[in-house]
Amino acid sequence: MIREFFSELKDENYFKQVKPLFIGISWPNQQDFSADTIEHEMHSVEETVDNAKRN
């Protein structure tokens, strides 16, 4: 269900409609990410890159 909810974000034109929302970001159809979620995802990506460099 979550994947379906965020599937619109794959559309570049829709994705570009992002707006700041309190301490996060939001799109027109109520999809949003908090600052904490964004930070967590950034660390996950950094860990993945670091692990790939080691291997």
SULSULHU-V257179 format. One line per field, one symbol per residue. ss: DSSP state (h for helix, s for strand, l for the rest). phi: phi as a letter, one per 40 degrees, with the letter a starting at -180 (. if undefined). psi: psi as a letter, one per 30 degrees, with the letter a starting at -180 (. if undefined). A space follows every 50 residues. Layout:
# SULSULHU-V257179
ss = ???
phi = ???
psi = ???
This chain:
# SULSULHU-V257179
ss = lhhhhhhhhhlhhhhlllsssllssslllllssshhhhhhhhhhhhhhhh hhhhl
phi = .ccccccccccdccdccdbcafbababdcgcabcdccccccccccdcccd ccccc
psi = eeeeegffffjeeeefgklkjchalllehgklkleeeeeeeeeeeeeeee eeef.
